[in-house]
Amino acid sequence: MQNTGQTNPTAQRPAGGAARRAKPEIPAEFKAEPIEKLDQAALIRILGEPGSEPATIFRKAIACKRLAVIGTKEAVPPLAALLGDDRASDYARDALESMPGPAADDALRAALLKLKGLLLIGAINSIRRRRDPKAVEPLGKLLDGADAAVARAAALAVGEIGGPVAAKTLQRALGTTKGAVRADVAAGALLCADRMMAEDRKGALALFDLLSQPDIPSNVRMPAMHLRMAAETSLKRPRPAPGQ
């Protein structure tokens, strides 16, 4: 047989898959399992560790993740202390969002006065998910602020929280805000009105009527008109007698 100079790749491959490289060992400082087995007191100590090295942030991230499951109100202050750390704030917020009780709500509301920019928007979004009614007033103060992105996040959060105070806050802001901020104020008001239907139908209809006006962005105006008509039709529909 003529030797072409080409090698046979099959002949060079060791039997049994021995050519596969072994997976690299995870460094000890980046292993989650030992941290996940710690109790709350030890996890809280991790949150207070100094430094900003990747391994330190990793340890704090895993501690926050675990505290989201087992954390109590004692864990709230050290978690709140991380809300201003752009490397660990997301992990701290995830933990606070999962915690029952008012302590987490208190901490997130307090953060509204301390944070700026993306960190502030993160806190606002956490409040939105928890739907803290006590946050409506401080969020309302952000609607006319200089940071449009913060104002837009606050508008949607107020709408998600809902209720009569939220409705009044958003109605006022419709008359004072402009551009993209006003568009999100309108979107927040639509959320608010939809949530109010179950408890305050009259107030919800009034808000739908306001959102049906020609100066409201069409992406809000059209749904508002539809929901208003559906609600008015429901009011006119005869109700079955009790027991039927």
C-alpha positions in Angstrom: 0.0 0.0 0.0 1.3 3.4 -0.9 2.1 5.6 2.0 0.3 8.9 1.4 1.8 10.6 4.4 -1.6 11.0 6.1 -2.1 9.7 9.6 -5.1 7.7 10.7 -7.0 9.6 13.4 -8.7 6.5 14.6 -5.4 4.7 15.2 -4.1 7.6 17.3 -7.2 7.9 19.6 -6.6 6.0 22.8 -9.1 3.3 23.7 -11.8 3.9 26.2 -12.0 7.6 25.8 -8.8 8.3 27.6 -8.1 11.3 25.5 -10.8 13.3 27.3 -9.4 15.9 29.6 -10.4 15.7 33.2 -12.6 18.5 34.4 -10.7 21.2 36.3 -11.2 21.1 40.1 -13.3 24.0 41.4 -11.2 26.1 43.8 -12.2 25.7 47.4 -13.1 29.4 47.7 -15.7 29.0 44.9 -17.5 26.0 46.3 -21.1 26.7 47.4 -21.9 23.6 49.3 -19.9 24.4 52.5 -21.6 27.9 52.7 -25.0 26.4 52.1 -24.7 24.2 55.2 -24.0 27.1 57.6 -26.5 28.5 60.0 -27.9 32.1 59.9 -25.3 33.5 62.3 -22.4 32.2 60.2 -24.1 33.5 57.0 -24.5 36.9 58.5 -20.8 37.0 59.4 -20.0 36.3 55.7 -22.1 39.3 54.7 -19.8 41.5 56.8 -16.6 40.3 55.4 -14.4 43.1 54.0 -12.9 43.1 50.5 -14.2 43.1 46.9 -12.3 40.1 45.5 -14.3 37.7 43.3 -14.1 35.0 46.0 -15.5 37.4 48.7 -18.4 38.4 46.4 -19.1 34.8 45.6 -19.3 33.9 49.3 -21.7 36.8 49.9 -23.8 35.8 47.0 -24.2 32.2 48.2 -24.9 33.5 51.8 -27.7 35.8 50.4 -29.1 32.9 48.4 -29.3 30.8 51.5 -30.7 33.6 53.7 -33.5 34.0 51.1 -34.7 30.5 52.4 -33.8 30.5 56.1 -33.4 34.2 56.9 -35.3 35.9 59.7 -35.6 39.6 60.7 -32.1 39.4 62.3 -30.7 39.0 58.8 -32.3 42.1 57.4 -29.8 44.8 58.6 -26.7 43.1 57.2 -28.6 42.4 53.9 -29.7 46.1 53.8 -26.1 47.2 54.3 -25.3 45.5 51.0 -28.0 47.4 49.0 -25.4 50.2 48.2 -22.8 47.7 47.0 -23.0 47.5 43.2 -21.3 44.0 43.4 -23.6 42.5 45.9 -26.8 44.5 45.9 -28.7 42.2 43.5 -28.1 39.2 45.8 -29.1 41.1 48.9 -32.3 42.3 47.2 -33.2 38.8 46.1 -33.0 37.7 49.7 -35.0 40.6 51.1 -37.7 40.1 48.5 -38.2 36.5 49.8 -38.4 37.4 53.5 -41.8 37.5 55.2 -42.7 40.3 57.7 -42.4 44.0 57.7 -38.6 44.3 58.5 -37.6 43.7 54.8 -40.2 46.3 53.7 -38.9 48.8 56.2 -35.3 48.3 54.9 -36.2 48.7 51.3 -38.2 51.9 52.0 -35.3 53.3 53.9 -33.0 52.6 50.9 -35.1 54.9 48.8 -33.5 57.8 50.6 -29.9 56.6 50.3 -29.5 55.1 46.9 -29.1 56.6 43.4 -29.2 55.4 39.8 -29.4 51.7 39.1 -29.1 50.7 42.7 -32.1 52.9 43.5 -34.1 51.4 40.6 -33.2 47.9 41.9 -34.7 48.8 45.3 -37.8 50.2 43.7 -38.3 47.0 41.7 -38.0 45.0 44.9 -40.6 47.1 46.5 -42.8 46.7 43.5 -42.6 42.9 43.8 -43.5 43.0 47.5 -46.3 45.5 46.9 -45.6 47.5 50.1 -48.5 50.0 50.5 -46.4 52.2 52.8 -44.0 52.8 50.0 -46.5 54.7 47.8 -45.8 58.1 49.4 -42.0 58.0 49.1 -42.2 56.5 45.6 -44.5 59.3 44.7 -41.9 61.8 45.6 -39.6 60.3 43.0 -42.0 60.8 40.1 -41.0 64.4 39.6 -37.3 63.8 40.2 -34.5 64.6 37.8 -33.6 61.0 37.1 -36.2 59.9 34.4 -35.3 56.2 34.7 -35.9 56.3 38.5 -39.2 58.1 38.0 -40.4 55.6 35.4 -39.6 52.7 37.7 -41.3 54.4 40.6 -44.5 55.0 38.4 -44.8 51.3 37.6 -44.1 50.3 41.2 -46.9 52.6 42.5 -49.3 51.2 39.9 -48.4 47.6 40.9 -49.0 48.3 44.6 -52.4 49.8 43.8 -55.0 51.2 46.1 -56.7 54.6 46.4 -53.6 56.4 47.6 -51.6 55.1 44.6 -54.4 56.1 42.3 -54.4 59.7 43.6 -50.6 59.8 43.3 -50.6 58.7 39.7 -53.5 61.0 38.8 -51.5 64.0 40.1 -48.4 62.9 38.3 -50.3 62.7 35.0 -50.6 66.5 35.2 -47.0 67.2 36.2 -44.8 64.7 34.2 -43.9 64.7 30.5 -42.6 62.4 27.8 -41.4 58.9 28.7 -42.0 59.5 32.4 -45.7 60.4 31.8 -46.1 57.4 29.5 -45.0 55.1 32.4 -47.2 57.1 34.8 -50.1 56.3 32.6 -49.1 52.6 32.4 -48.8 52.5 36.2 -52.3 54.1 36.5 -53.7 51.4 34.2 -52.2 48.7 36.4 -53.6 50.5 39.4 -57.1 50.8 38.0 -57.1 47.1 37.0 -56.2 46.1 40.5 -58.9 48.4 42.0 -61.7 46.8 40.1 -62.3 44.1 42.8 -62.4 46.5 45.8 -63.3 50.0 44.4 -65.1 49.7 41.1 -66.2 53.3 41.1 -62.7 54.6 41.6 -61.4 52.2 39.0 -64.0 53.4 36.4 -63.0 57.0 37.1 -59.4 56.2 36.5 -60.2 54.3 33.3 -62.1 57.3 32.2 -59.1 59.6 32.8 -56.9 57.2 30.9 -59.2 57.1 27.9 -58.6 60.8 27.1 -57.0 61.7 23.8 -53.7 63.0 25.4 -53.0 59.6 26.9 -50.5 57.4 24.9 -52.4 54.9 22.7 -50.8 51.8 24.3 -52.6 52.8 27.5 -55.6 54.6 26.1 -56.9 51.7 24.1 -56.8 49.1 26.9 -58.3 51.6 29.3 -61.3 52.2 27.0 -61.8 48.5 26.5 -61.6 47.8 30.3 -64.0 50.7 31.0 -66.6 49.4 28.6 -66.3 45.9 29.9 -66.7 47.1 33.5 -69.7 49.3 32.6 -71.3 46.4 30.8 -70.8 44.2 33.8 -72.5 46.8 36.0 -75.6 46.8 33.8 -75.8 43.0 33.6 -78.5 41.6 35.9 -77.2 39.8 38.9 -78.6 36.4 39.8 -80.6 36.2 43.0 -78.9 34.7 46.0 -79.1 30.9 45.9 -79.5 30.7 42.2 
